[in-house]
Amino acid sequence: MLKLSPLTIRRINNFKSNKRGVISSYVFLSLFLISLFANFIANDKPIFVKFNDNYYFPIFEKIPEIFYGGEFETEADYKDPYVIDLIKSDGFLIMPLIEYSFDTINYDLKLPSPSPPTLENILGTDDQGRDVLARLIYGFRISVFFGIVLTFFSTIIGIIIGGLQGYFGGRIDLFGQRFIEIWSGLPVLYLLIIIASFVQPSFWVLLSIMLLFSWMSLEGVVRAEFLRARNFEYVKAAKALGLGNTMIMIKHVLPNAMVATLTLLPFILSGSIATLTSLDFLGFGLPPGSPSLGEMVAQGKANLQAPWLGLSAFITLSLQLSLLVFIGEAVRDAFDPRKVV
């Protein structure tokens, strides 16, 4: 059985004492887990098909229409009543809860796009006839995943650069600070506009560009912690015992610096999500057609006669960021040495 130290137990109790943060963490994790299975919740392909006493999973494989006895060799359209009748003639199929993917166009709308909410499209459709709820689920997943990946790599780079500056000081710190002052003054938005003019922005291209600047949000905190800790007695004792600088930084200084670092992570994550949403809103984010909360906000702005577009995106985004802020407050309380439950 894992035995926790008294300090860890106190931090866990401090986190639990913040009821709003605990509830927010449960809600956020639940929503994120649901979005991870978006392909099984919102999709225009069946989850499971039984045909000719064989079992198939069209979500994971492309099955041509001719396989079911149809006429075309292209992938079967499971929204077509003809294909559904072919399958049901010698089997059955199980469709997801929402029978639309993020890029599925509903051609059977009774009203022009964007159409209002109906039983088939619970939150209505956007200006291209795509289901809003399906795009929200996929958009939530991609925004959180983008924020987590960006936060992870930003944290690693920020800790390495801030740790080197703070621990060694001197010229390394001087040149590092001058470089950061120049680098932080570069206009990120203009650079994105220039890059987007000759390179099609993709998930990883956008992530790489944002990573060039996002690590600076954590570097200052880590640098200050390393500057403070390098003069402590246990660091001097480790040096006297012949321990190398790398081992001292990893084993002795870094654990103390991580307290301030961890309290900032939820806020950095929410900032990453907000940045991606802003770029998508301006049209310099993910490729056109991608499920994006920012793109839905832009659609709401362009279609004021369809309030369900703007309201759906706004409620989802505000809930997402609010939960992360509440979780950040609980993490801050957990690592606060002055707070005792």
Summary of the structure (lengths in Angstrom):
residues: 341
radius of gyration: 25.5
end to end distance: 24.8
largest distance: 81.5
contacts: 1062
relative contact order: 0.13
helix: 64%
strand: 6%
